[in-house]
Amino acid sequence: MAAIDEFISKLNYLNIDKKNREIYNKLKSSSIFKGTRGNPDLFLLSLVIGLKHGKRKKLLNGGNLFRISELQEDIWTLLSIGFSELKDIEVFETKEGAKMALKVCEEYANSGIEILNDLAKKPSEFINHLIEELLKK
């Protein structure tokens, strides 16, 4: 695990598809997300929604979203989600494995942000729609 710890200490950013940056900016400035950490919280929520839907969407034109240090207490959660998708035990011990695991999370969040954007189109109903979305089987 030392290789992964070393990799994480050097990691700078989590990425999104540049075409989704506008969605992040719109959502984080809305009243729905007032009082949150902005992009980090939107990323985590998008990740959960993408994971719930089982949809990963490759980043075609990736760009930095926020510094990974803003999620320091959540990084092992992200890595565990990514590693669970990789299904190769050897990836746990390499920097490349950690990079692949984070890429999995970025792809889930890339899909989830679009679903989250659709849910937020009616701010007065957002919380109800989000709860329904997360409880859906």
DSSP file (Angstrom, degrees, kcal/mol; ACC not computed):
  #  RESIDUE AA STRUCTURE BP1 BP2  ACC     N-H-->O    O-->H-N    N-H-->O    O-->H-N    TCO  KAPPA ALPHA  PHI   PSI    X-CA   Y-CA   Z-CA
    1    1 A M     >        0   0    0      0, 0.0     4,-2.5     0, 0.0     5,-0.2   0.000 360.0 360.0 360.0 -11.7    0.0    0.0    0.0
    2    2 A A  H  >  +     0   0    0      1,-0.2     4,-2.5     2,-0.2     5,-0.2   0.879 360.0  55.5 -61.3 -36.6    3.0    2.3    0.3
    3    3 A A  H  > S+     0   0    0     90,-0.2     4,-2.2     2,-0.2    -1,-0.2   0.903 109.5  46.5 -62.9 -40.4    2.9    2.9   -3.5
    4    4 A I  H  > S+     0   0    0     88,-0.2     4,-3.0     2,-0.2     5,-0.2   0.922 110.9  51.2 -68.8 -43.8   -0.7    4.0   -3.3
    5    5 A D  H  X S+     0   0    0     -4,-2.5     4,-2.0     1,-0.2    -2,-0.2   0.910 111.9  48.1 -58.3 -41.6    0.0    6.3   -0.3
    6    6 A E  H  X S+     0   0    0     -4,-2.5     4,-0.9    -5,-0.2    -1,-0.2   0.910 111.9  49.7 -64.4 -42.4    2.8    7.8   -2.3
    7    7 A F  H >X S+     0   0    0     -4,-2.2     3,-1.0     1,-0.2     4,-0.9   0.936 110.1  49.9 -61.4 -47.6    0.6    8.3   -5.3
    8    8 A I  H >< S+     0   0    0     -4,-3.0     3,-0.7     1,-0.3    -1,-0.2   0.882 105.4  57.1 -60.6 -39.0   -2.2    9.9   -3.3
    9    9 A S  H 3< S+     0   0    0     -4,-2.0    -1,-0.3     1,-0.2    -2,-0.2   0.767 113.2  40.9 -65.0 -22.6    0.3   12.3   -1.8
   10   10 A K  H << S+     0   0    0     -3,-1.0    -1,-0.2    -4,-0.9    -2,-0.2   0.506  89.3 112.0-100.2  -7.3    1.3   13.5   -5.3
   11   11 A L    <<  +     0   0    0     -4,-0.9    58,-0.2    -3,-0.7     3,-0.1  -0.465  39.5 178.8 -72.5 135.2   -2.2   13.5   -6.8
   12   12 A N        +     0   0    0      1,-0.3    56,-2.1    -2,-0.2    57,-0.5   0.879  50.7  13.5-102.0 -53.5   -3.5   17.0   -7.6
   13   13 A Y  E     -A   67   0A   0     54,-0.3     2,-0.4    55,-0.1    -1,-0.3  -0.893  48.5-138.2-133.6 153.2   -6.9   16.9   -9.2
   14   14 A L  E     -A   66   0A   0     52,-2.2    51,-3.0    -2,-0.3    52,-1.1  -0.842  39.2-140.6 -98.1 150.1  -10.0   14.9   -9.9
   15   15 A N  E     -A   64   0A   0     -2,-0.4     2,-0.3    49,-0.2    49,-0.2  -0.713  20.3-171.2-117.5 160.5  -11.3   15.5  -13.4
   16   16 A I  E     -A   63   0A   0     47,-2.5    47,-2.5    -2,-0.3     2,-0.4  -0.904  44.2 -85.6-135.8 166.2  -14.6   15.9  -15.3
   17   17 A D  E >   -A   62   0A   0     -2,-0.3     3,-2.3    45,-0.2     4,-0.4  -0.629  41.2-128.9 -70.3 130.9  -15.5   16.1  -18.9
   18   18 A K  G >  S+     0   0    0     43,-2.8     3,-1.2    -2,-0.4     4,-0.4   0.798 106.2  63.8 -56.7 -29.9  -15.0   19.7  -19.8
   19   19 A K  G 3  S+     0   0    0      1,-0.3     3,-0.3    42,-0.1     4,-0.3   0.737 100.7  53.3 -68.1 -19.1  -18.5   19.8  -21.3
   20   20 A N  G <> S+     0   0    0     -3,-2.3     4,-2.1     1,-0.2     3,-0.3   0.509  81.9  89.6 -91.9  -5.0  -20.0   19.1  -17.8
   21   21 A R  H <> S+     0   0    0     -3,-1.2     4,-2.8    -4,-0.4     5,-0.2   0.892  84.9  55.3 -57.0 -40.0  -18.1   22.0  -16.1
   22   22 A E  H  > S+     0   0    0     -4,-0.4     4,-2.6    -3,-0.3    -1,-0.2   0.883 105.8  51.7 -61.0 -38.8  -21.0   24.3  -16.9
   23   23 A I  H  > S+     0   0    0     -4,-0.3     4,-2.8    -3,-0.3     5,-0.2   0.942 110.6  47.9 -63.3 -47.2  -23.4   21.9  -15.1
   24   24 A Y  H  X S+     0   0    0     -4,-2.1     4,-2.8     1,-0.2     5,-0.2   0.935 113.1  48.3 -58.0 -46.9  -21.1   21.9  -12.0
   25   25 A N  H  X S+     0   0    0     -4,-2.8     4,-1.1     1,-0.2    -1,-0.2   0.910 113.4  47.1 -61.8 -42.5  -20.9   25.7  -12.0
   26   26 A K  H  < S+     0   0    0     -4,-2.6     4,-0.5    -5,-0.2     3,-0.2   0.936 115.4  44.8 -64.9 -46.5  -24.7   26.0  -12.4
   27   27 A L  H >< S+     0   0    0     -4,-2.8     3,-1.2     1,-0.2     6,-0.5   0.920 110.8  51.5 -67.3 -43.8  -25.5   23.5   -9.7
   28   28 A K  H 3< S+     0   0    0     -4,-2.8    -1,-0.2     1,-0.3    -2,-0.2   0.757 111.0  49.4 -69.0 -20.4  -23.0   24.7   -7.1
   29   29 A S  T 3< S+     0   0    0     -4,-1.1    -1,-0.3    -5,-0.2    -2,-0.2   0.514  93.6  98.5 -92.3  -4.1  -24.3   28.3   -7.5
   30   30 A S  S X  S-     0   0    0     -3,-1.2     3,-0.9    -4,-0.5     4,-0.1  -0.399  86.7-114.8 -79.9 160.9  -27.9   27.3   -7.0
   31   31 A S  G >  S+     0   0    0      1,-0.2     3,-1.1     2,-0.2    -1,-0.1   0.745 110.0  72.0 -65.2 -23.0  -29.7   27.6   -3.7
   32   32 A I  G 3  S+     0   0    0      1,-0.2    -1,-0.2    -5,-0.1    -4,-0.1   0.876 105.8  35.2 -59.9 -38.6  -30.0   23.8   -3.6
   33   33 A F  G X  S+     0   0    0     -3,-0.9     3,-1.7    -6,-0.5     5,-0.3   0.164  83.0 136.5-106.8  17.3  -26.3   23.4   -2.9
   34   34 A K  T <  S+     0   0    0     -3,-1.1     3,-0.1     1,-0.3    -5,-0.1  -0.434  72.0  24.9 -63.0 135.0  -25.8   26.5   -0.7
   35   35 A G  T 3  S+     0   0    0      1,-0.3    -1,-0.3    -2,-0.1     2,-0.1   0.497  98.9 113.1  88.0   3.8  -23.7   25.6    2.3
   36   36 A T  S <  S-     0   0    0     -3,-1.7    -1,-0.3    -8,-0.2     3,-0.1  -0.421  84.2-102.9 -96.8 178.7  -22.0   22.6    0.7
   37   37 A R        -     0   0    0      1,-0.3     2,-0.4    -2,-0.1    -3,-0.1   0.310  55.1-139.9 -82.5   9.4  -18.3   22.3   -0.3
   38   38 A G  S  > S+     0   0    0     -5,-0.3     4,-2.5     1,-0.2     3,-0.3  -0.534  76.0  17.9  74.1-125.1  -19.3   22.9   -3.9
   39   39 A N  H  > S+     0   0    0     -2,-0.4     4,-2.9     1,-0.2    -1,-0.2   0.852 124.7  54.2 -55.2 -42.8  -17.5   20.7   -6.5
   40   40 A P  H  > S+     0   0    0      0, 0.0     4,-2.3     0, 0.0    -1,-0.2   0.936 113.3  42.5 -59.2 -44.4  -16.3   18.1   -4.0
   41   41 A D  H  > S+     0   0    0     -3,-0.3     4,-2.4     2,-0.2    -2,-0.2   0.890 115.0  50.1 -69.3 -38.2  -19.8   17.5   -2.7
   42   42 A L  H  X S+     0   0    0     -4,-2.5     4,-2.7     2,-0.2    -1,-0.2   0.898 110.2  51.4 -64.6 -39.7  -21.3   17.6   -6.2
   43   43 A F  H  X S+     0   0    0     -4,-2.9     4,-2.7    -5,-0.2    -2,-0.2   0.941 111.2  46.9 -61.2 -48.1  -18.7   15.1   -7.4
   44   44 A L  H  X S+     0   0    0     -4,-2.3     4,-2.4     2,-0.2    -2,-0.2   0.914 114.4  46.5 -62.0 -43.7  -19.5   12.7   -4.5
   45   45 A L  H  X S+     0   0    0     -4,-2.4     4,-2.3     2,-0.2    -1,-0.2   0.910 113.4  49.1 -65.3 -41.6  -23.3   13.0   -5.1
   46   46 A S  H  X S+     0   0    0     -4,-2.7     4,-2.8     2,-0.2     5,-0.2   0.891 109.9  52.5 -63.1 -40.1  -22.7   12.5   -8.9
   47   47 A L  H  X S+     0   0    0     -4,-2.7     4,-2.7     2,-0.2    -2,-0.2   0.934 109.6  48.3 -60.1 -47.7  -20.6    9.5   -8.2
   48   48 A V  H  X S+     0   0    0     -4,-2.4     4,-2.7     2,-0.2    -2,-0.2   0.913 113.6  46.7 -60.8 -44.2  -23.2    7.9   -6.0
   49   49 A I  H  X S+     0   0    0     -4,-2.3     4,-2.0     2,-0.2    -2,-0.2   0.919 113.4  48.0 -67.3 -43.3  -26.0    8.5   -8.6
   50   50 A G  H  X>S+     0   0    0     -4,-2.8     5,-2.4     2,-0.2     4,-0.7   0.911 114.0  47.8 -61.5 -41.9  -23.8    7.2  -11.5
   51   51 A L  H ><5S+     0   0    0     -4,-2.7     3,-0.7    -5,-0.2    -2,-0.2   0.910 109.0  53.5 -63.9 -44.0  -22.9    4.1   -9.4
   52   52 A K  H 3<5S+     0   0    0     -4,-2.7    -1,-0.2     1,-0.3    -2,-0.2   0.878 113.3  43.3 -58.6 -39.1  -26.6    3.6   -8.5
   53   53 A H  H 3<5S-     0   0    0     -4,-2.0    -1,-0.3    -5,-0.2    -2,-0.2   0.571 107.8-128.2 -82.8  -9.7  -27.5    3.6  -12.2
   54   54 A G  T <<5 +     0   0    0     -3,-0.7     2,-0.5    -4,-0.7    -3,-0.2   0.819  61.7 140.5  66.1  30.7  -24.5    1.4  -13.0
   55   55 A K      < -     0   0    0     -5,-2.4     2,-0.4    -6,-0.2    56,-0.3  -0.926  30.4-178.8-116.0 122.9  -23.4    3.9  -15.6
   56   56 A R        -     0   0    0     -2,-0.5     2,-0.5    55,-0.1    52,-0.2  -0.956   7.2-166.7-112.9 136.4  -19.9    4.9  -16.4
   57   57 A K        -     0   0    0     50,-1.9    53,-0.2    -2,-0.4    54,-0.1  -0.974  22.1-123.7-127.6 117.8  -19.2    7.5  -19.0
   58   58 A K        -     0   0    0     -2,-0.5     2,-0.8     1,-0.1    46,-0.0  -0.197  24.5-115.0 -58.3 146.4  -15.7    8.0  -20.3
   59   59 A L        -     0   0    0      1,-0.2     3,-0.4    44,-0.1    -1,-0.1  -0.767  32.4-177.7 -83.4 112.1  -14.2   11.5  -20.1
   60   60 A L  S    S+     0   0    0     -2,-0.8     2,-0.2     1,-0.3    -1,-0.2   0.837  82.0  15.5 -80.8 -34.0  -13.7   12.5  -23.7
   61   61 A N  S    S-     0   0    0      2,-0.0   -43,-2.8     0, 0.0    -1,-0.3  -0.631  89.4-162.0-141.1  75.4  -12.1   15.9  -22.9
   62   62 A G  E     +A   17   0A   0     -3,-0.4     2,-0.3   -45,-0.2   -45,-0.2  -0.220  12.9 174.6 -69.2 149.4  -11.1   15.8  -19.3
   63   63 A G  E     -A   16   0A   0    -47,-2.5   -47,-2.5     0, 0.0    -2,-0.0  -0.980  39.4 -84.5-147.9 155.4  -10.3   18.9  -17.2
   64   64 A N  E     +A   15   0A   0     -2,-0.3   -49,-0.2   -49,-0.2     3,-0.1  -0.340  37.1 175.9 -63.0 137.2   -9.5   19.5  -13.6
   65   65 A L  E     -     0   0A   0    -51,-3.0     2,-0.3     1,-0.4   -50,-0.2   0.782  61.1 -28.5-106.6 -50.7  -12.5   19.9  -11.3
   66   66 A F  E    S-A   14   0A   0    -52,-1.1   -52,-2.2   -27,-0.1    -1,-0.4  -0.981  71.5 -80.2-162.1 162.8  -11.0   20.3   -7.8
   67   67 A R  E >   -A   13   0A   0     -2,-0.3     3,-1.9   -54,-0.2   -54,-0.3  -0.493  32.7-134.2 -71.1 135.0   -7.9   19.3   -5.8
   68   68 A I  G >  S+     0   0    0    -56,-2.1     3,-2.2     1,-0.3    -1,-0.1   0.780 101.6  73.6 -59.6 -26.9   -8.0   15.8   -4.4
   69   69 A S  G >  S+     0   0    0    -57,-0.5     3,-1.2     1,-0.3    -1,-0.3   0.736  83.2  68.5 -61.6 -21.2   -6.9   17.2   -1.0
   70   70 A E  G <  S+     0   0    0     -3,-1.9    -1,-0.3     1,-0.3    -2,-0.2   0.651 106.8  39.3 -71.0 -14.0  -10.4   18.6   -0.6
   71   71 A L  G X> S+     0   0    0     -3,-2.2     3,-2.5    -4,-0.2     4,-0.9   0.033  75.6 133.6-117.8  24.1  -11.6   15.0   -0.3
   72   72 A Q  G X4 S+     0   0    0     -3,-1.2     3,-0.8     1,-0.3     4,-0.4   0.838  73.8  48.0 -50.1 -42.6   -8.8   13.7    1.8
   73   73 A E  G 34 S+     0   0    0      1,-0.2    -1,-0.3    -4,-0.2     4,-0.2   0.674 116.2  46.1 -73.2 -13.9  -11.0   11.9    4.3
   74   74 A D  G <> S+     0   0    0     -3,-2.5     4,-2.2     1,-0.1     3,-0.4   0.439  82.4  96.2-103.9  -1.9  -13.0   10.3    1.4
   75   75 A I  H <X S+     0   0    0     -4,-0.9     4,-2.7    -3,-0.8     5,-0.2   0.870  83.8  50.8 -62.6 -37.6  -10.1    9.2   -0.8
   76   76 A W  H  > S+     0   0    0     -4,-0.4     4,-2.1     2,-0.2    -1,-0.3   0.829 108.1  53.7 -71.2 -28.4  -10.1    5.6    0.5
   77   77 A T  H  > S+     0   0    0     -3,-0.4     4,-2.0     2,-0.2    -2,-0.2   0.936 110.5  47.0 -65.3 -45.7  -13.8    5.4   -0.2
   78   78 A L  H  X S+     0   0    0     -4,-2.2     4,-2.5     1,-0.2    -2,-0.2   0.935 112.5  49.4 -60.0 -46.6  -13.2    6.5   -3.8
   79   79 A L  H  X S+     0   0    0     -4,-2.7     4,-3.3     1,-0.2     5,-0.2   0.888 108.7  52.6 -62.4 -38.3  -10.4    4.0   -4.2
   80   80 A S  H  X S+     0   0    0     -4,-2.1     4,-1.9     2,-0.2    -1,-0.2   0.889 109.6  49.2 -66.7 -37.2  -12.5    1.2   -2.8
   81   81 A I  H  X S+     0   0    0     -4,-2.0     4,-0.9     2,-0.2    -2,-0.2   0.951 115.5  44.1 -63.0 -48.3  -15.3    1.9   -5.3
   82   82 A G  H >X S+     0   0    0     -4,-2.5     4,-1.1     1,-0.2     3,-0.9   0.920 112.6  50.5 -62.7 -45.7  -12.8    2.0   -8.1
   83   83 A F  H 3X S+     0   0    0     -4,-3.3     4,-1.3     1,-0.2     3,-0.4   0.858 102.6  61.2 -63.1 -34.5  -10.9   -1.1   -7.0
   84   84 A S  H 3< S+     0   0    0     -4,-1.9    -1,-0.2     1,-0.2    -2,-0.2   0.800 106.6  47.4 -63.4 -26.1  -14.2   -3.1   -6.7
   85   85 A E  H << S+     0   0    0     -4,-0.9    -1,-0.2    -3,-0.9    -2,-0.2   0.750 104.2  60.3 -82.2 -25.8  -14.7   -2.5  -10.4
   86   86 A L  H  < S-     0   0    0     -4,-1.1    -2,-0.2    -3,-0.4    -1,-0.1   0.804  77.9-163.5 -79.3 -29.5  -11.2   -3.5  -11.4
   87   87 A K     <  +     0   0    0     -4,-1.3     2,-0.5     1,-0.1    -3,-0.1   0.682  51.1 112.9  57.4  23.2  -11.4   -7.1  -10.1
   88   88 A D    >   -     0   0    0     -5,-0.3     3,-1.8     1,-0.1     4,-0.3  -0.951  55.9-155.8-127.2 111.5   -7.6   -7.6  -10.1
   89   89 A I  G >  S+     0   0    0     -2,-0.5     3,-1.3     1,-0.3     4,-0.2   0.769  88.9  66.2 -59.0 -28.5   -6.0   -7.9   -6.7
   90   90 A E  G >  S+     0   0    0      1,-0.3     3,-1.5     2,-0.2    -1,-0.3   0.734  85.0  71.6 -69.3 -21.0   -2.6   -6.8   -8.0
   91   91 A V  G X  S+     0   0    0     -3,-1.8     3,-1.2     1,-0.3    -1,-0.3   0.722  82.5  73.5 -67.3 -18.0   -3.9   -3.3   -8.7
   92   92 A F  G <  S+     0   0    0     -3,-1.3    -1,-0.3    -4,-0.3   -88,-0.2   0.718  97.2  48.2 -65.8 -19.3   -4.1   -2.6   -5.0
   93   93 A E  G <  S+     0   0    0     -3,-1.5     2,-0.3    -4,-0.2    -1,-0.2   0.321 100.2  74.7-107.0   7.8   -0.3   -2.4   -4.8
   94   94 A T  S <> S-     0   0    0     -3,-1.2     4,-1.7    -4,-0.1     5,-0.1  -0.884  70.4-133.7-126.2 154.3    0.5    0.0   -7.6
   95   95 A K  H  > S+     0   0    0     -2,-0.3     4,-2.3     1,-0.2     5,-0.2   0.881 112.2  55.6 -65.2 -38.6    0.2    3.7   -8.4
   96   96 A E  H  > S+     0   0    0      1,-0.2     4,-2.4     2,-0.2    -1,-0.2   0.882 104.8  53.3 -62.8 -37.4   -1.2    2.8  -11.8
   97   97 A G  H  > S+     0   0    0      2,-0.2     4,-2.4     1,-0.2    -1,-0.2   0.911 108.9  48.2 -63.1 -43.1   -3.9    0.7  -10.0
   98   98 A A  H  X S+     0   0    0     -4,-1.7     4,-2.3     2,-0.2    -2,-0.2   0.896 110.9  51.5 -63.8 -39.7   -4.9    3.7   -7.9
   99   99 A K  H  X S+     0   0    0     -4,-2.3     4,-1.8     1,-0.2    -2,-0.2   0.907 110.9  47.7 -63.4 -41.7   -5.0    5.9  -11.0
  100  100 A M  H  X S+     0   0    0     -4,-2.4     4,-1.8     2,-0.2    -2,-0.2   0.887 110.1  53.1 -65.9 -38.7   -7.3    3.4  -12.7
  101  101 A A  H  X S+     0   0    0     -4,-2.4     4,-1.6     1,-0.2    -2,-0.2   0.912 109.9  46.9 -63.6 -42.8   -9.5    3.2   -9.6
  102  102 A L  H  X S+     0   0    0     -4,-2.3     4,-2.4     1,-0.2    -1,-0.2   0.845 107.4  57.7 -68.0 -32.7   -9.9    7.0   -9.5
  103  103 A K  H  X S+     0   0    0     -4,-1.8     4,-2.2     2,-0.2    -1,-0.2   0.894 102.8  54.5 -63.0 -39.2  -10.7    7.0  -13.2
  104  104 A V  H  X S+     0   0    0     -4,-1.8     4,-2.1     1,-0.2    -1,-0.2   0.928 109.6  47.4 -57.9 -45.9  -13.6    4.6  -12.5
  105  105 A C  H  X S+     0   0    0     -4,-1.6     4,-2.6     1,-0.2    -2,-0.2   0.898 109.5  52.7 -64.2 -41.2  -15.0    7.1  -10.0
  106  106 A E  H  X S+     0   0    0     -4,-2.4     4,-2.1     1,-0.2    -1,-0.2   0.889 109.3  50.2 -61.3 -38.5  -14.5   10.0  -12.4
  107  107 A E  H  X S+     0   0    0     -4,-2.2   -50,-1.9     2,-0.2     4,-1.5   0.890 110.5  48.3 -69.5 -39.3  -16.5    8.0  -15.1
  108  108 A Y  H  X S+     0   0    0     -4,-2.1     4,-2.8   -52,-0.2    -2,-0.2   0.928 114.1  47.0 -63.7 -43.7  -19.4    7.3  -12.7
  109  109 A A  H  X S+     0   0    0     -4,-2.6     4,-2.3     1,-0.2    -2,-0.2   0.849 106.5  58.6 -66.2 -33.6  -19.5   11.0  -11.6
  110  110 A N  H  < S+     0   0    0     -4,-2.1     4,-0.5    -5,-0.2    -1,-0.2   0.859 113.4  38.7 -63.8 -35.8  -19.4   12.0  -15.3
  111  111 A S  H >X S+     0   0    0     -4,-1.5     4,-1.1   -56,-0.3     3,-0.6   0.898 115.2  53.0 -77.0 -43.9  -22.5   10.0  -15.9
  112  112 A G  H 3X S+     0   0    0     -4,-2.8     4,-2.8     1,-0.2     5,-0.2   0.791  97.2  64.2 -66.0 -30.5  -24.2   11.0  -12.6
  113  113 A I  H 3X S+     0   0    0     -4,-2.3     4,-2.2     1,-0.2    -1,-0.2   0.857 101.4  51.9 -64.7 -33.0  -23.8   14.7  -13.0
  114  114 A E  H <> S+     0   0    0     -3,-0.6     4,-1.7    -4,-0.5    -1,-0.2   0.892 111.6  45.9 -69.6 -39.0  -26.1   14.6  -16.0
  115  115 A I  H  X S+     0   0    0     -4,-1.1     4,-2.1     2,-0.2    -2,-0.2   0.918 112.6  51.1 -67.3 -43.7  -28.8   12.7  -14.0
  116  116 A L  H  X S+     0   0    0     -4,-2.8     4,-1.7     1,-0.2    -2,-0.2   0.888 106.9  54.5 -60.5 -40.2  -28.3   15.1  -11.1
  117  117 A N  H  < S+     0   0    0     -4,-2.2     4,-0.3     1,-0.2    -1,-0.2   0.903 107.3  50.0 -60.5 -42.3  -28.7   18.1  -13.4
  118  118 A D  H >< S+     0   0    0     -4,-1.7     3,-1.1     1,-0.2     4,-0.2   0.900 109.7  51.1 -63.2 -40.2  -32.1   16.7  -14.6
  119  119 A L  H >< S+     0   0    0     -4,-2.1     3,-0.7     1,-0.2    -1,-0.2   0.816 107.3  54.8 -65.2 -30.1  -33.2   16.2  -11.0
  120  120 A A  T 3< S+     0   0    0     -4,-1.7    -1,-0.2     1,-0.2    -2,-0.2   0.412  76.7  96.1 -86.9   2.5  -32.3   19.8  -10.2
  121  121 A K  T <  S+     0   0    0     -3,-1.1    -1,-0.2     1,-0.3    -2,-0.1   0.791  90.7  42.3 -65.6 -25.7  -34.4   21.4  -13.0
  122  122 A K  S X> S-     0   0    0     -3,-0.7     3,-2.0    -4,-0.2     4,-0.6  -0.813  74.5-173.0-118.6  89.3  -37.2   21.9  -10.5
  123  123 A P  G >4 S+     0   0    0      0, 0.0     3,-0.9     0, 0.0     4,-0.4   0.807  81.4  59.9 -54.1 -33.9  -35.5   23.2   -7.3
  124  124 A S  G 34 S+     0   0    0      1,-0.2     4,-0.2     2,-0.1     3,-0.1   0.751 115.2  34.9 -68.5 -21.3  -38.6   23.1   -5.2
  125  125 A E  G <> S+     0   0    0     -3,-2.0     4,-2.6    -6,-0.1    -1,-0.2   0.328  88.8 104.8-109.9   5.1  -38.9   19.3   -5.9
  126  126 A F  H <X S+     0   0    0     -3,-0.9     4,-3.1    -4,-0.6     5,-0.2   0.914  78.2  48.4 -57.8 -51.1  -35.2   18.5   -5.9
  127  127 A I  H  > S+     0   0    0     -4,-0.4     4,-2.6     1,-0.2    -1,-0.2   0.918 113.9  47.4 -59.4 -44.9  -35.0   16.9   -2.5
  128  128 A N  H  > S+     0   0    0      1,-0.2     4,-2.5     2,-0.2    -1,-0.2   0.923 114.3  47.0 -61.8 -43.6  -38.0   14.6   -3.1
  129  129 A H  H  X S+     0   0    0     -4,-2.6     4,-2.5     2,-0.2    -2,-0.2   0.896 112.4  50.3 -64.7 -39.7  -36.7   13.7   -6.6
  130  130 A L  H  X S+     0   0    0     -4,-3.1     4,-2.5    -5,-0.2    -2,-0.2   0.924 111.3  47.6 -65.4 -44.5  -33.2   13.0   -5.2
  131  131 A I  H  X S+     0   0    0     -4,-2.6     4,-1.9    -5,-0.2    -2,-0.2   0.931 113.1  48.6 -62.2 -45.7  -34.6   10.8   -2.4
  132  132 A E  H  X S+     0   0    0     -4,-2.5     4,-1.3    -5,-0.2    -2,-0.2   0.917 111.7  50.9 -58.5 -43.3  -36.8    8.9   -4.9
  133  133 A E  H  < S+     0   0    0     -4,-2.5     3,-0.3     1,-0.2    -2,-0.2   0.914 112.3  45.1 -60.7 -45.5  -33.7    8.5   -7.2
  134  134 A L  H  < S+     0   0    0     -4,-2.5    -1,-0.2     1,-0.2    -2,-0.2   0.769 115.1  47.4 -74.2 -25.7  -31.5    7.1   -4.4
  135  135 A L  H  < S+     0   0    0     -4,-1.9    -1,-0.2    -5,-0.2    -2,-0.2   0.622  85.6 112.7 -89.9 -13.1  -34.2    4.7   -3.1
  136  136 A K     <        0   0    0     -4,-1.3    -3,-0.0    -3,-0.3    -4,-0.0  -0.284 360.0 360.0 -58.8 140.7  -35.2    3.4   -6.5
  137  137 A K              0   0    0      0, 0.0    -1,-0.1     0, 0.0    -4,-0.1   0.447 360.0 360.0 -89.6 360.0  -34.3   -0.3   -7.0
